[in-house]
Amino acid sequence: MRRRPSITGLSCDEYPIARSREGLSSGGTRRTFDGCQMANVSSGTGPIGVSVCMITATENNAQDGLNTQFFRAERVLDGDPFRVTVS
């Protein structure tokens, strides 16, 4: 089991999202970048693993709710493909 970092008021955010099959549960390692307050996590890129960064707990909790709403509204079931776009 991997320890989650603990910083008051902040929460560890990861991408791809934990619920996806591309999330950390599918393998790979954590990676980060400058300013993310992630001790003992190396920087890097690649097709396997997740990017992690500390964000406010309020923002992270709100995003969890939005993800749940999306999965329910669009009837995304376990194993269904979906695409994330940023605009």
C-alpha positions in Angstrom: 0.0 0.0 0.0 1.4 3.4 -0.9 1.3 6.2 1.6 -0.6 9.3 0.6 1.1 12.6 1.4 -0.4 14.5 4.2 -0.4 18.3 4.1 -3.1 20.2 6.0 -5.8 21.6 3.6 -4.3 19.8 0.5 -5.2 16.6 -1.2 -3.3 14.4 -3.7 -4.7 14.7 -7.2 -3.8 12.3 -9.9 -4.3 12.0 -13.6 -5.5 9.8 -15.2 -8.2 9.7 -12.6 -8.1 6.9 -10.1 -11.4 5.3 -11.4 -10.1 4.9 -14.9 -8.4 1.7 -16.1 -5.4 3.9 -17.0 -5.1 5.1 -13.4 -2.4 4.0 -11.0 -4.2 0.7 -10.3 -3.3 -0.4 -13.8 0.4 -0.2 -13.1 3.2 2.2 -13.5 4.5 4.7 -11.0 3.7 8.2 -9.7 5.5 11.1 -11.3 5.3 14.9 -10.6 6.6 18.3 -11.5 8.0 21.3 -9.8 5.7 23.1 -7.3 3.5 20.0 -6.6 4.8 19.5 -3.1 5.3 15.7 -3.7 8.2 14.5 -1.6 10.0 11.4 -2.8 8.2 11.3 -6.2 10.4 11.7 -9.3 9.5 13.8 -12.3 9.1 12.4 -15.7 6.7 11.4 -18.5 5.6 8.3 -20.2 2.6 6.2 -21.2 2.3 4.2 -18.0 1.7 5.7 -14.6 0.1 8.8 -13.3 1.0 12.5 -12.7 0.3 13.6 -9.1 0.1 17.1 -7.5 -1.2 18.5 -4.3 -4.2 20.7 -4.7 -6.7 22.1 -2.2 -8.9 19.4 -0.6 -12.0 21.5 -1.5 -11.1 21.4 -5.2 -10.3 17.7 -5.2 -13.5 16.8 -3.4 -15.5 18.9 -5.8 -13.9 17.2 -8.8 -14.8 13.8 -7.3 -18.5 14.9 -7.2 -18.3 16.1 -10.8 -16.8 12.8 -12.0 -19.6 10.9 -10.3 -22.2 13.1 -11.9 -20.6 12.5 -15.3 -20.5 8.7 -14.9 -24.1 8.6 -13.9 -25.5 11.1 -16.4 -23.6 9.4 -19.3 -24.2 5.9 -18.0 -20.5 5.1 -18.1 -20.1 1.6 -16.7 -17.0 -0.2 -15.5 -14.8 -0.9 -18.5 -16.6 1.6 -20.8 -14.2 3.8 -22.8 -14.5 7.5 -22.5 -12.4 10.5 -23.7 -11.2 13.5 -21.7 -10.8 16.7 -23.6 -9.5 20.0 -22.2 -10.7 23.3 -23.6 
